Amino acid sequence: MSRKLISTGSPFEKTAGYSRAVVQGEWCFVSGTTGYDYSSMTMPESVEDQTRNCLATIAAALAEGGFEMADVVRAHYYITDQSFVDRVFPILGETFGDIRPAATMIVCQLNKPEMKIEIEVTALKRG
Protein backbone atom coordinates (compact mmCIF):
# COMPACT_ATOMS: atom_id res chain seq x y z
CA MET A 1 0.00 0.00 0.00
CA SER A 2 1.52 3.32 -1.05
CA ARG A 3 2.07 6.23 1.29
CA LYS A 4 2.09 9.84 0.14
CA LEU A 5 3.33 12.76 2.24
CA ILE A 6 1.81 16.18 1.55
CA SER A 7 3.47 19.45 2.55
CA THR A 8 2.33 23.07 2.50
CA GLY A 9 5.91 24.27 2.65
CA SER A 10 5.41 25.63 6.16
CA PRO A 11 8.69 25.94 8.06
CA PHE A 12 6.96 24.24 11.02
CA GLU A 13 6.72 20.97 9.08
CA LYS A 14 10.46 20.50 8.75
CA THR A 15 11.31 21.91 12.19
CA ALA A 16 8.78 19.75 14.04
CA GLY A 17 9.07 16.75 11.70
CA TYR A 18 5.55 16.28 10.37
CA SER A 19 3.57 16.36 7.13
CA ARG A 20 0.52 18.51 6.51
CA ALA A 21 -1.20 15.30 5.46
CA VAL A 22 -0.45 11.64 4.96
CA VAL A 23 -2.34 9.52 2.45
CA GLN A 24 -2.32 5.82 3.22
CA GLY A 25 -4.50 3.75 0.91
CA GLU A 26 -8.07 5.08 1.01
CA TRP A 27 -7.35 7.26 4.06
CA CYS A 28 -6.03 10.80 4.37
CA PHE A 29 -4.91 12.11 7.75
CA VAL A 30 -4.55 15.90 7.87
CA SER A 31 -2.44 17.30 10.69
CA GLY A 32 -3.71 20.02 12.97
CA THR A 33 -3.90 23.10 10.77
CA THR A 34 -3.86 26.65 12.10
CA GLY A 35 -5.04 29.84 10.46
CA TYR A 36 -1.80 30.92 8.80
CA ASP A 37 -1.82 32.00 5.21
CA TYR A 38 1.08 29.75 4.27
CA SER A 39 1.87 31.67 1.08
CA SER A 40 2.82 34.73 3.13
CA MET A 41 3.24 33.12 6.59
CA THR A 42 0.88 35.71 8.04
CA MET A 43 -1.85 35.11 10.60
CA PRO A 44 -5.08 37.09 10.44
CA GLU A 45 -6.33 38.60 13.68
CA SER A 46 -9.90 37.31 13.69
CA VAL A 47 -10.85 33.75 14.58
CA GLU A 48 -13.27 33.81 11.66
CA ASP A 49 -10.51 34.54 9.13
CA GLN A 50 -8.24 32.01 10.81
CA THR A 51 -11.00 29.40 10.51
CA ARG A 52 -11.42 30.12 6.80
CA ASN A 53 -7.65 29.82 6.29
CA CYS A 54 -7.59 26.49 8.17
CA LEU A 55 -10.34 25.12 5.95
CA ALA A 56 -8.68 26.37 2.75
CA THR A 57 -5.35 24.78 3.72
CA ILE A 58 -7.10 21.52 4.61
CA ALA A 59 -9.07 21.51 1.34
CA ALA A 60 -5.86 22.05 -0.64
CA ALA A 61 -4.05 19.23 1.20
CA LEU A 62 -6.99 16.88 0.66
CA ALA A 63 -7.14 17.79 -3.05
CA GLU A 64 -3.42 17.14 -3.46
CA GLY A 65 -4.01 13.69 -2.02
CA GLY A 66 -6.96 13.02 -4.32
CA PHE A 67 -9.68 13.67 -1.72
CA GLU A 68 -12.49 16.19 -1.26
CA MET A 69 -13.91 17.86 1.83
CA ALA A 70 -16.93 15.58 1.36
CA ASP A 71 -14.61 12.63 2.21
CA VAL A 72 -13.99 13.95 5.75
CA VAL A 73 -15.29 11.49 8.33
CA ARG A 74 -13.71 12.93 11.50
CA ALA A 75 -12.86 16.48 12.60
CA HIS A 76 -11.20 17.85 15.71
CA TYR A 77 -11.49 21.57 16.43
CA TYR A 78 -9.25 23.24 19.01
CA ILE A 79 -10.07 26.82 20.04
CA THR A 80 -8.37 29.04 22.59
CA ASP A 81 -11.48 30.77 23.95
CA GLN A 82 -14.95 29.41 24.62
CA SER A 83 -16.44 32.64 23.21
CA PHE A 84 -15.18 31.56 19.76
CA VAL A 85 -17.64 28.66 19.60
CA ASP A 86 -20.57 30.73 18.32
CA ARG A 87 -18.27 32.63 15.95
CA VAL A 88 -16.80 29.57 14.22
CA PHE A 89 -19.83 27.25 14.19
CA PRO A 90 -21.48 29.03 11.21
CA ILE A 91 -18.22 28.87 9.21
CA LEU A 92 -17.75 25.19 10.01
CA GLY A 93 -21.40 24.62 9.10
CA GLU A 94 -20.85 26.19 5.66
CA THR A 95 -18.21 23.55 4.93
CA PHE A 96 -19.39 20.54 6.90
CA GLY A 97 -23.16 21.10 7.25
CA ASP A 98 -24.07 18.49 4.64
CA ILE A 99 -21.00 16.28 5.22
CA ARG A 100 -21.54 16.03 8.98
CA PRO A 101 -18.34 14.25 10.08
CA ALA A 102 -17.97 12.97 13.62
CA ALA A 103 -16.50 16.00 15.39
CA THR A 104 -15.13 17.24 18.68
CA MET A 105 -14.37 20.81 19.80
CA ILE A 106 -11.94 21.44 22.63
CA VAL A 107 -11.01 24.71 24.35
CA CYS A 108 -7.27 24.76 25.01
CA GLN A 109 -4.02 26.62 24.54
CA LEU A 110 -2.26 26.40 21.18
CA ASN A 111 1.46 26.59 20.35
CA LYS A 112 1.67 30.31 19.58
CA PRO A 113 -0.31 33.19 21.12
CA GLU A 114 -1.60 34.40 17.73
CA MET A 115 -3.22 31.01 17.04
CA LYS A 116 -6.92 31.00 17.91
CA ILE A 117 -8.08 27.79 16.19
CA GLU A 118 -6.55 24.56 14.92
CA ILE A 119 -8.43 21.97 12.87
CA GLU A 120 -7.46 18.35 12.24
CA VAL A 121 -9.41 16.02 9.92
CA THR A 122 -9.43 12.44 8.74
CA ALA A 123 -10.89 11.53 5.35
CA LEU A 124 -11.91 8.21 3.81
CA LYS A 125 -12.45 7.95 0.05
CA ARG A 126 -16.09 7.43 -0.77
CA GLY A 127 -16.91 4.37 -2.86
KACORLIN-V722762 format. One record per residue. N is the residue number from 1. PSI is psi as a letter, one per 20 degrees, with the letter a starting at -180 (* if undefined). OMEGA is omega in whole degrees, -180 to 180 (* if undefined). BURIAL is b if it has 16 or more other ideal C-beta (glycine too) atoms within 10 Angstrom, else e. Layout:
BEGIN
N/PSI/OMEGA/BURIAL, N/PSI/OMEGA/BURIAL
END
This chain:
BEGIN
1/p/-176/e, 2/q/179/e, 3/p/-180/e, 4/p/177/e, 5/p/-178/e, 6/p/-179/b, 7/q/172/e, 8/i/-176/b, 9/j/179/e, 10/p/177/b, 11/h/179/e, 12/h/-176/b, 13/g/-179/b, 14/g/-178/e, 15/g/-176/e, 16/i/176/e, 17/l/177/e, 18/r/175/e, 19/q/174/b, 20/g/178/b, 21/q/175/b, 22/p/175/b, 23/p/178/b, 24/o/-178/e, 25/c/-178/e, 26/j/-177/e, 27/q/171/b, 28/p/-180/b, 29/o/-179/b, 30/p/-180/b, 31/r/173/b, 32/p/-174/b, 33/p/179/b, 34/a/-171/b, 35/j/178/b, 36/q/165/b, 37/o/-172/e, 38/i/177/b, 39/h/-179/e, 40/i/-176/e, 41/l/175/e, 42/q/180/e, 43/p/176/b, 44/q/-178/b, 45/g/-171/e, 46/q/177/e, 47/h/178/b, 48/g/179/b, 49/h/176/e, 50/h/179/b, 51/g/179/b, 52/g/178/b, 53/g/177/b, 54/g/-177/b, 55/h/178/b, 56/g/179/e, 57/g/179/b, 58/g/180/b, 59/g/180/b, 60/g/179/b, 61/g/178/b, 62/g/-179/b, 63/g/179/e, 64/h/179/b, 65/i/179/b, 66/k/-179/e, 67/r/175/b, 68/r/176/e, 69/h/-180/b, 70/i/178/e, 71/i/-177/b, 72/p/180/b, 73/i/-179/e, 74/p/177/e, 75/p/173/b, 76/p/179/b, 77/p/178/b, 78/p/179/b, 79/q/-175/b, 80/i/-179/b, 81/p/-178/e, 82/h/-180/e, 83/i/179/e, 84/i/-175/b, 85/g/-177/e, 86/i/179/e, 87/h/-178/b, 88/h/-180/b, 89/g/-179/e, 90/h/180/e, 91/g/177/b, 92/h/179/b, 93/h/177/e, 94/h/-178/e, 95/g/-170/b, 96/j/-176/b, 97/h/179/e, 98/h/-178/e, 99/g/176/e, 100/m/176/e, 101/r/169/b, 102/p/-172/e, 103/q/176/b, 104/p/173/e, 105/p/-178/b, 106/p/173/e, 107/p/-175/e, 108/r/171/e, 109/q/174/e, 110/r/-170/b, 111/h/-178/e, 112/q/-176/e, 113/h/-179/e, 114/i/-179/e, 115/p/-179/b, 116/h/-180/b, 117/q/173/b, 118/p/-178/b, 119/p/178/b, 120/p/180/b, 121/q/172/b, 122/p/-178/b, 123/q/176/b, 124/p/-180/e, 125/p/177/e, 126/q/-177/e, 127/*/*/e
END
